[in-house]
Every structure is written in structure tokens, then in C-alpha cells.
Amino acid sequence: MDFDTLDIARLRGLAGNKWRRYGDEVLPAWVADMDFLQAAPIRDYVSHAGATGDLGYPFGESAGPLKELFAERAMRRYGWSVDTEHVDLIIDVVQGLYLGLDIYCEPGGGAIIPTPIYPYFLTAAEENGRRAIANPLVLDGTRFVYDMDALEASIDDTTQVLMVCNPHNPTGRVFERKELEALAEVALRHDLTVIADEIFADVVYEGHQYIPFATLSPEIAARTVTFHSATKAFNLGGIRIAVAVFGSDALHDRFKNVPRRSLGGHNCLGIPLTRIAWQQCDDWLAGVVSYLQGNRDFVTEFLARRMPAVGYVAPEATFFAWMDCRELDLPGGPYEYFLEHAKVGLSDGVPFGEAGKGFARVNFATPRKLLEQILERMADSIEKNE
Ligand SMILES: Cc1ncc(COP(=O)(O)O)c(C=O)c1O
């Protein structure tokens, strides 16, 4: 497991969106792919499938064992008892967010969304004709937390869904039990369905613990739909597969009403690679999380030293640094500014909701040498603006 070697020619040769979008002058640090090679068993399987021409329609029944594997892993890693009868495989988590709002929220109904937020939460509401009720997280001095009074005040008769993102993208928060319990209490009192995106469950740093929302109580489980995937933790964003866990027959039955083929079908790599990731790659996962934690600390130290005007709270999970650049007052906003003047491609804070204006998100899942170049370019460009 070597996460530290920088092979820029390999990265520049990749066909994926991350390295293709901006061309050769720019260092990309945006979409949530890592710049590391995947674990060897995963790469071996892909080579094998290619070498044997095993790229036909997948054998559907292989999905069954994957559900069991998910349930076994959920118990082992998170103490979460999952009924495999309540698990479905979908194409990706974003599909789950879109379907979830379509199914569990009536047209015109409201969904509470903690902002800033991974942009598809907001578009899922807007494009489905549901109301996105932004609940901005607030900085309590050391970390982003829910404003429970504001959340409560934003609820009306049309509010039907509470959307949860834990670990949270982009702030990197891993919400603690008492924070989740406060949300759960509101969901119960207002009869809200909970849609929980927990895709970053396995990228959590020392001192923090991911708690599946559905484990808070049986009553909460019964109103929660959770989305998971191996794709973030094992760097498999292109394989297009995710897991949906329904906390009750009632929730699952409503999902089953969606015509099967309108959900799409899995590609031939998604199921086997997820199985291999979960069965054979936990050592790789531990290694990458440890390396990412080192990168997180590197960012923290670098910003304090070279970019002190950037507001920043070290993430507890994910591989994102959420940078508050408002004080820098960069012409065109941080995204445009850093792209043009630093030749660094970040994620613009604006699509993350009102609360993201003046922010940029840096993906630090890259060899440290490259991370350093990215940050150096940013720091130099800020000095030029002063
Ligand atoms: C919070 C969150 N949810 C969902 C996704 C996308 O997942 P998928 O590719 O399964 O749609 C991402 C990708 O970065 C994410 O950060």
C-alpha cells in the first residue's frame, strides 16, 4: 500500500472526470475521487474480467450474497443489525436521494436539508418539485453544529422529510449521538421520514465514531431509509452501485412500487468489486484512512501557517477541506479565482447552498507532494491578490 508515490503521468492519463475536466495546466482537487490506486484485489479482478472477456450482462443472483455481506459488515463495524429483506441495491446514492424525495415526500412538500450540503441534496428537492428547507449548520467556535431552534422553526404542515448527511459533506462532521438523538426526536414528533446519506461512513478519523441513524431506536429505524456504498472509501466512484436500507416493510413497499427497469441495471463490475472491497480490502481501507488523516493534519498546519485568513475547521471524516474564503474577498469568488490564478480546480461552494457562498472545497485525497503543490499554488495566488 503506497499512497505517497506521485505519478503525475498516470493521473494525467486517466479518462475520468476529475483529471479530464480542466486540462493539463490545472491541478484538480474537486470531485470525490482519490488519486490513489485501488487495492490490489480490486485491480486484479478488473484485469481478470478484461482478460477473460467477462463483460457481459451480470448474473443477477450475485446481488443476494452482497446484501448479506453488507448486513454482516454493518453489524461488525457499526453494531447495526440490518435485515437483508430490507436491503436493495440501487445504481448510486444520488439516485437514492432523488427517488427518496419522490417517494417519501409529496409534491410541494418540504425536506429539511443541513446546509452547506453535497449539491445533489438540493437539486433532488428542486428538480422533484419538493421544497428544500435549508437548515444552515452554525459554527460553535470549534465545529459545525445544528441550530435546533431554527430547524424546529422551519417546520410546517408541509414538511415531510428530514435529510441527514453523516458524515457530513462538505464540513466533515461526524455527528455525535446526542446530536443525532436531537434530530431523531424532531423526526418522531413531526412524523418525518428520514433519508440518511451515510456514504462516508468508512472514512472517519481517530477520535470520532460514525453512528448509523437507523440504530438510534427501533422507532427511528422504522422511519429511516439509509444509503451507503463502498465507492467513497475504496475509491470506486465509477462503478455505480449503492445500497439502500429500509427500516420497515412500509418504507420498502413504497420503494418497490417503482417499476424495476426504470431504476436501471447494474454494470458487471459493481457487484463483484463491492464484494471484493468489503471482503478483502479492509487493510487497504485502514491504510488509506490513516494516510488521509495525515493529509488532513497537513492541510490544518499549512493553512495556519500560509493562509491564516482562510476560515477552516479540520474535518472529522471525509477527505474534504471546507475553506471559508470570505475574508480574502477574492475577485469572482474563490472557485473562479483559484482556477484562474492558482490553476487549481476546486469545488465551488455556491452549489452547496446559500451557506456555501464564499467557500471552496478542497479534495485532499492525493499524494502529499501533490497536496502541497495545490496548497502552495493557492497560497501564492492569495499573496498576489494582496
Ligand atoms: C455525501 C455524498 N453523497 C453521495 C455522493 C455520490 O454518491 P454516488 O456516486 O453513489 O451517487 C457523494 C459523492 O461525493 C457524496 O459526497
The ligand as an SDF file (V2000), in Angstrom:
LIG
                    3D

 16 16  0  0  0  0  0  0  0  0999 V2000
  -22.4620   12.8880    0.5720 C   0  0  0  0  0  0  0  0  0  0  0  0
  -22.3800   12.2410   -0.7810 C   0  0  0  0  0  0  0  0  0  0  0  0
  -23.4140   11.5180   -1.2220 N   0  0  0  0  0  0  0  0  0  0  0  0
  -23.3910   10.9230   -2.4230 C   0  0  0  0  0  0  0  0  0  0  0  0
  -22.2890   11.0340   -3.2450 C   0  0  0  0  0  0  0  0  0  0  0  0
  -22.3000   10.3980   -4.5910 C   0  0  0  0  0  0  0  0  0  0  0  0
  -22.5500    9.0550   -4.4930 O   0  0  0  0  0  0  0  0  0  0  0  0
  -22.9290    8.2250   -5.7810 P   0  0  0  0  0  0  0  0  0  0  0  0
  -21.7730    8.2770   -6.7000 O   0  0  0  0  0  0  0  0  0  0  0  0
  -23.1980    6.8570   -5.2160 O   0  0  0  0  0  0  0  0  0  0  0  0
  -24.1510    8.8630   -6.3480 O   0  0  0  0  0  0  0  0  0  0  0  0
  -21.1860   11.7620   -2.8290 C   0  0  0  0  0  0  0  0  0  0  0  0
  -20.0240   11.8930   -3.7040 C   0  0  0  0  0  0  0  0  0  0  0  0
  -19.0890   12.5500   -3.4170 O   0  0  0  0  0  0  0  0  0  0  0  0
  -21.2440   12.3800   -1.5690 C   0  0  0  0  0  0  0  0  0  0  0  0
  -20.2190   13.1070   -1.1250 O   0  0  0  0  0  0  0  0  0  0  0  0
  1  2  1  0
  2  3  1  0
  2 15  2  0
  3  4  2  0
  4  5  1  0
  5  6  1  0
  5 12  2  0
  6  7  1  0
  7  8  1  0
  8  9  2  0
  8 10  1  0
  8 11  1  0
 12 13  1  0
 12 15  1  0
 13 14  2  0
 15 16  1  0
M  END
$$$$
